[in-house]
Amino acid sequence: MRKSGLQRLAQFRILVVRLGAMGDILHALPAVAALRRIHPLWRIDWLVEPRWRPLLVAPDSHEPRVDGEVSAQRTVSRPVVDGVLEADTRLWRRQGLSRATAAAIRQLRGELRANEYDAVLEMQGAIRSAVLARFTGCRRILGDARPREAPARWLYTEPVNAQSEHVIDRGYELVSAIAADFLEIGVPPLPIDRAAETWCDERYKQWKMDQSPWALIHPGAGWGAKRWPAERFREVATWLTAQGIRVLVNAGPGEDSLAESVAQGNESAHVVRSSVAEMVALTRRAAVVIGGDTGPLHLACALGRAVVGIYGPTDPARNGPYRFPDGAECVVLRTPEIRRDHRRLPEPEAGLLKIDVREVCEAAGRLLQR
């Protein structure tokens, strides 16, 4: 029997392709979450690198579905997406053109085609992600008409001429192009992982973090030009401690010595090493989050936390902390003469060094007062 237009719309199936990294996924998530709110019965899947899966779903448990959601799939551990497919592109690069890589790609291609998607949102803007979108065999592949890698545009069947500057707003334009929807901007829901929450509670008791507000500092960055000096972060941590604020310093992969340097000599500062799910749990509880242009800073914005962003060669107008209407205030510090520069230079950008400790402390103080 032929399905009516209403039936087809209710059973609409979408795939979001945004493989990584943390900040990029968190920039795409608000628009997809807004789409979920107005289309609770649509099936929304996400293709992602395995290590970022915790940003989309937590291990399945028996929670009741989220209030106000119609779909039985909506739980606090799975608040936005129905299914997560994994593309381990990092492993494929390491393995090269091996039999294992070829087998993994064939298997993924089979899964993508079997799902018979009605539309694919390619939100990475890269050639590899656009090729994976093509693997679906879907007739509607939507992507930004000005992707990060220009040739990716020719793999889209529906290039979208987004007009906004910030990547989150461009995501809203792209997602709304599926069915000409008006999407309401808001803080996206992130999964609640019960094991990670328990881990966080245990650290709270260990470090007595429940006795006062506390700040989370992220001294690391993707490359040296974006990294504010560790000794300045240490001075900020010392100032926070003097105000009665406890401090956690995040040690990302390979950043143990950097984090230890920031916490050095401060009995109220603790270095924390965590998984992605544990970092989500920690960030939910922070009074203020301080760092440069890095994934955990964008995580804080996505969780509606107050943020001080210390920016150098990357442009905050495009990918800086995003102030959601229902989120906390964000302060961005950047000297006007800095030009956008994505070269992975090892030393801090000269303009970044003009941001002094006093400015960061004053910004954090204002946010803590509010």
C-alpha positions as CSV (number, residue, x, y, z in Angstrom):
1,M,0.0,0.0,0.0
2,R,1.4,3.4,-0.9
3,K,2.4,5.5,2.1
4,S,0.9,9.0,2.5
5,G,3.1,12.1,2.6
6,L,2.5,12.3,6.4
7,Q,3.6,8.7,6.9
8,R,6.7,9.2,4.9
9,L,7.6,12.3,6.9
10,A,7.0,10.6,10.2
11,Q,9.4,7.8,9.2
12,F,12.1,10.2,7.8
13,R,15.6,8.8,8.3
14,I,18.6,11.1,8.6
15,L,22.3,10.5,8.9
16,V,24.7,13.1,10.3
17,V,28.3,12.8,9.2
18,R,30.6,14.6,11.6
19,L,33.5,12.3,12.5
20,G,35.5,14.5,14.9
21,A,37.1,16.1,16.7
22,M,35.5,17.1,20.0
23,G,34.9,20.7,19.3
24,D,33.6,20.0,15.8
25,I,31.1,17.5,17.0
26,L,29.9,19.9,19.7
27,H,29.6,22.7,17.1
28,A,27.3,20.4,15.0
29,L,25.2,19.1,17.9
30,P,23.1,22.1,18.8
31,A,21.4,22.2,15.3
32,V,20.8,18.5,15.3
33,A,19.3,18.7,18.8
34,A,17.0,21.5,17.6
35,L,15.9,19.3,14.7
36,R,15.2,16.5,17.2
37,R,13.0,18.7,19.3
38,I,10.6,19.6,16.4
39,H,10.7,16.1,14.8
40,P,10.7,13.7,17.7
41,L,9.7,10.7,15.5
42,W,12.4,11.1,12.9
43,R,15.2,8.6,13.0
44,I,18.5,10.4,13.4
45,D,21.8,8.5,13.2
46,W,25.3,9.9,13.5
47,L,28.6,8.7,11.8
48,V,31.5,9.4,14.1
49,E,35.0,8.3,15.1
50,P,34.8,5.7,18.0
51,R,36.6,7.9,20.6
52,W,33.9,10.6,20.3
53,R,30.9,8.3,20.8
54,P,30.4,9.3,24.4
55,L,29.4,12.8,23.2
56,L,26.4,11.3,21.6
57,V,25.4,8.2,23.7
58,A,26.2,6.7,27.0
59,P,26.1,2.9,27.7
60,D,22.5,1.7,27.5
61,S,20.7,1.5,30.9
62,H,17.1,1.4,32.0
63,E,16.3,5.1,32.5
64,P,12.8,6.3,31.7
65,R,12.6,8.4,28.5
66,V,13.2,12.1,28.7
67,D,10.1,14.2,29.6
68,G,8.4,15.7,26.6
69,E,9.9,13.4,24.0
70,V,7.7,11.1,22.0
71,S,10.2,8.6,20.7
72,A,10.9,5.6,23.0
73,Q,14.6,6.0,22.1
74,R,14.9,9.3,24.0
75,T,16.6,8.7,27.3
76,V,19.1,10.7,29.3
77,S,21.8,8.4,28.0
78,R,20.7,8.9,24.4
79,P,19.1,12.3,24.3
80,V,19.4,13.2,20.6
81,V,20.4,10.4,18.3
82,D,18.9,7.0,17.7
83,G,21.9,5.2,16.4
84,V,25.7,5.7,16.2
85,L,27.8,4.3,13.4
86,E,31.5,4.3,13.7
87,A,34.2,5.1,11.1
88,D,37.7,4.6,12.6
89,T,39.4,6.7,10.1
90,R,42.5,7.1,12.3
91,L,43.0,3.4,12.4
92,W,42.5,3.1,8.6
93,R,45.2,5.7,8.1
94,R,47.6,3.8,10.3
95,Q,46.8,0.5,8.6
96,G,47.0,1.9,5.1
97,L,45.5,0.0,2.2
98,S,45.4,-3.3,4.1
99,R,42.9,-6.1,3.9
100,A,41.6,-5.2,7.4
101,T,41.0,-1.6,6.3
102,A,39.2,-2.7,3.1
103,A,37.0,-5.1,5.0
104,A,36.0,-2.4,7.6
105,I,35.1,0.1,4.8
106,R,33.1,-2.5,3.0
107,Q,31.2,-3.4,6.2
108,L,30.5,0.2,7.0
109,R,29.3,0.9,3.4
110,G,26.9,-2.1,3.7
111,E,25.5,-0.8,6.9
112,L,25.0,2.7,5.5
113,R,23.2,1.5,2.4
114,A,21.0,-0.9,4.4
115,N,19.6,2.0,6.5
116,E,18.1,3.7,3.4
117,Y,18.5,7.2,4.6
118,D,16.2,10.0,3.2
119,A,18.8,12.7,3.7
120,V,22.4,12.9,4.8
121,L,23.9,16.0,6.5
122,E,27.6,16.2,5.8
123,M,28.8,18.6,8.5
124,Q,32.5,17.9,8.4
125,G,33.3,19.7,5.1
126,A,36.1,17.3,4.3
127,I,36.6,15.0,1.3
128,R,36.8,11.8,3.4
129,S,33.5,12.6,5.2
130,A,31.8,13.6,1.9
131,V,33.0,10.2,0.4
132,L,31.5,8.4,3.4
133,A,28.3,10.3,2.9
134,R,28.2,9.1,-0.7
135,F,28.5,5.5,0.6
136,T,24.9,5.7,1.7
137,G,23.6,5.8,-1.8
138,C,21.2,8.6,-0.7
139,R,19.9,11.0,-3.3
140,R,19.9,13.9,-0.8
141,I,23.4,14.8,0.5
142,L,23.4,18.3,2.1
143,G,26.6,20.1,2.9
144,D,28.0,23.7,3.2
145,A,28.6,25.2,-0.2
146,R,31.9,26.6,1.3
147,P,33.3,23.5,2.9
148,R,36.7,23.4,4.7
149,E,38.1,21.3,1.8
150,A,36.7,22.8,-1.4
151,P,36.5,19.7,-3.5
152,A,34.0,18.2,-1.0
153,R,31.3,20.5,-2.4
154,W,31.2,18.5,-5.7
155,L,30.1,15.4,-3.7
156,Y,27.0,17.1,-2.3
157,T,23.7,16.9,-4.2
158,E,22.3,19.9,-2.3
159,P,25.0,22.5,-1.4
160,V,23.6,25.0,1.1
161,N,24.7,28.6,0.9
162,A,25.0,29.4,4.6
163,Q,25.4,33.1,5.3
164,S,26.4,33.0,9.0
165,E,30.0,33.4,10.2
166,H,30.0,31.2,13.3
167,V,30.2,27.5,12.6
168,I,27.3,26.7,15.0
169,D,25.0,29.2,13.2
170,R,26.1,27.7,9.8
171,G,25.1,24.3,11.2
172,Y,21.6,25.7,12.0
173,E,21.3,26.9,8.4
174,L,22.4,23.6,7.0
175,V,20.1,21.5,9.2
176,S,17.1,23.7,8.6
177,A,17.5,23.2,4.8
178,I,16.3,19.6,5.1
179,A,12.6,20.5,5.4
180,A,12.7,24.4,5.7
181,D,12.3,24.2,9.4
182,F,12.7,27.1,11.9
183,L,15.1,25.8,14.5
184,E,15.2,27.3,18.0
185,I,18.7,27.9,19.3
186,G,19.5,26.3,22.6
187,V,22.0,24.4,24.8
188,P,22.0,20.8,23.4
189,P,21.5,17.9,25.7
190,L,24.5,15.6,26.2
191,P,24.3,12.0,27.4
192,I,24.5,11.3,31.1
193,D,26.8,8.3,31.8
194,R,26.1,6.8,35.2
195,A,29.6,5.3,35.6
196,A,31.2,8.7,34.8
197,E,28.9,10.5,37.2
198,T,29.9,8.0,40.0
199,W,33.6,8.5,39.1
200,C,33.1,12.3,39.4
201,D,31.3,12.0,42.8
202,E,34.2,10.0,44.2
203,R,36.7,12.6,43.0
204,Y,34.5,15.3,44.6
205,K,34.7,13.6,48.0
206,Q,38.4,12.9,47.6
207,W,39.2,16.6,46.7
208,K,36.5,18.1,48.9
209,M,35.2,20.0,45.8
210,D,31.7,20.2,47.2
211,Q,32.8,22.7,49.9
212,S,33.2,25.7,47.5
213,P,32.8,26.7,43.9
214,W,35.5,25.5,41.6
215,A,37.1,26.3,38.3
216,L,38.3,24.0,35.5
217,I,41.4,25.1,33.7
218,H,42.4,23.6,30.3
219,P,46.0,24.8,29.6
220,G,46.5,22.6,26.5
221,A,45.7,23.2,22.8
222,G,46.0,21.5,19.5
223,W,49.2,23.2,18.6
224,G,51.7,25.7,20.2
225,A,50.5,28.9,18.5
226,K,47.2,28.5,20.4
227,R,48.7,27.7,23.8
228,W,48.8,30.5,26.4
229,P,52.0,30.0,28.6
230,A,51.7,27.5,31.5
231,E,53.2,29.9,34.0
232,R,50.4,32.4,33.3
233,F,47.7,29.7,33.9
234,R,49.5,28.9,37.1
235,E,49.2,32.6,38.2
236,V,45.5,32.5,37.4
237,A,45.1,29.3,39.4
238,T,46.9,31.0,42.4
239,W,44.6,34.0,42.1
240,L,41.5,31.8,42.1
241,T,42.7,29.9,45.1
242,A,43.1,33.2,46.9
243,Q,39.5,34.0,46.2
244,G,38.4,30.7,47.8
245,I,37.9,28.9,44.5
246,R,39.2,25.4,44.2
247,V,40.9,24.5,40.9
248,L,41.0,21.4,38.6
249,V,43.6,21.4,35.9
250,N,42.8,19.1,32.9
251,A,45.6,17.0,31.6
252,G,44.7,15.9,28.0
253,P,46.6,13.2,26.2
254,G,50.3,13.9,26.4
255,E,49.8,17.0,28.6
256,D,50.6,15.6,32.0
257,S,53.7,17.7,32.5
258,L,51.9,20.8,31.3
259,A,49.0,20.3,33.8
260,E,51.4,19.5,36.6
261,S,53.3,22.7,35.9
262,V,50.0,24.8,36.2
263,A,49.1,23.1,39.5
264,Q,52.6,23.3,40.9
265,G,52.8,24.6,44.5
266,N,49.0,25.0,44.8
267,E,47.5,22.7,47.4
268,S,44.0,23.6,46.3
269,A,44.7,22.7,42.7
270,H,44.4,19.1,41.4
271,V,45.4,17.6,38.1
272,V,42.7,15.5,36.5
273,R,43.0,12.9,33.8
274,S,39.7,11.7,32.5
275,S,37.9,9.9,29.7
276,V,35.5,11.9,27.4
277,A,32.5,10.8,29.5
278,E,34.2,11.7,32.7
279,M,35.2,15.1,31.3
280,V,31.5,15.8,30.5
281,A,30.5,14.9,34.1
282,L,33.2,17.2,35.6
283,T,32.4,20.1,33.3
284,R,28.7,20.0,34.3
285,R,29.7,20.9,37.8
286,A,32.2,23.7,37.1
287,A,31.5,27.3,38.1
288,V,33.8,28.6,35.4
289,V,35.9,27.1,32.7
290,I,39.1,28.7,31.5
291,G,41.2,27.8,28.4
292,G,42.2,28.4,24.9
293,D,40.6,27.3,21.6
294,T,40.2,23.6,22.5
295,G,37.5,20.9,22.5
296,P,36.9,21.0,26.3
297,L,36.2,24.7,26.2
298,H,33.5,24.1,23.6
299,L,32.2,21.3,25.8
300,A,31.7,23.8,28.6
301,C,29.7,26.1,26.2
302,A,27.6,23.1,25.1
303,L,26.8,22.4,28.7
304,G,25.8,26.0,29.4
305,R,28.8,26.8,31.7
306,A,30.5,30.1,32.1
307,V,33.6,30.3,30.0
308,V,36.7,32.5,29.6
309,G,38.3,31.8,26.2
310,I,41.9,32.9,25.6
311,Y,42.3,33.2,21.8
312,G,45.2,33.7,19.6
313,P,45.5,33.0,15.8
314,T,42.1,31.2,15.5
315,D,39.1,33.5,15.0
316,P,36.5,33.4,17.8
317,A,34.0,35.0,15.5
318,R,34.0,31.7,13.5
319,N,34.6,29.1,16.2
320,G,34.8,30.8,19.5
321,P,32.7,30.2,22.7
322,Y,29.1,30.4,21.8
323,R,26.6,32.2,24.0
324,F,23.3,30.2,23.9
325,P,20.2,32.1,25.1
326,D,19.7,29.5,27.8
327,G,23.4,29.2,28.7
328,A,25.8,31.1,30.8
329,E,27.9,34.1,29.8
330,C,31.1,33.7,27.7
331,V,34.0,36.1,27.7
332,V,36.5,36.0,24.9
333,L,39.9,37.6,25.2
334,R,41.8,38.3,22.0
335,T,44.0,41.3,20.9
336,P,42.6,43.1,17.9
337,E,45.7,43.0,15.8
338,I,45.9,39.2,15.6
339,R,45.1,37.7,12.2
340,R,43.5,34.4,11.5
341,D,46.3,31.8,11.0
342,H,45.8,28.0,11.2
343,R,49.4,27.1,10.6
344,R,50.5,24.6,13.3
345,L,53.4,26.7,14.6
346,P,55.1,25.4,17.8
347,E,55.4,28.7,19.7
348,P,52.6,30.9,21.1
349,E,51.4,33.5,18.7
350,A,52.8,37.0,19.5
351,G,49.4,38.6,20.0
352,L,48.3,35.8,22.3
353,L,51.1,36.7,24.6
354,K,49.7,40.3,24.9
355,I,46.8,38.8,27.0
356,D,48.0,39.2,30.6
357,V,47.0,37.4,33.8
358,R,45.1,40.3,35.1
359,E,42.7,40.3,32.2
360,V,41.9,36.6,32.7
361,C,41.5,37.0,36.4
362,E,39.1,39.9,36.0
363,A,37.0,38.1,33.5
364,A,36.8,35.0,35.7
365,G,35.9,37.1,38.7
366,R,33.0,38.8,36.9
367,L,31.6,35.5,35.8
368,L,31.9,34.0,39.3
369,Q,30.1,36.9,40.8
370,R,27.2,36.5,38.3
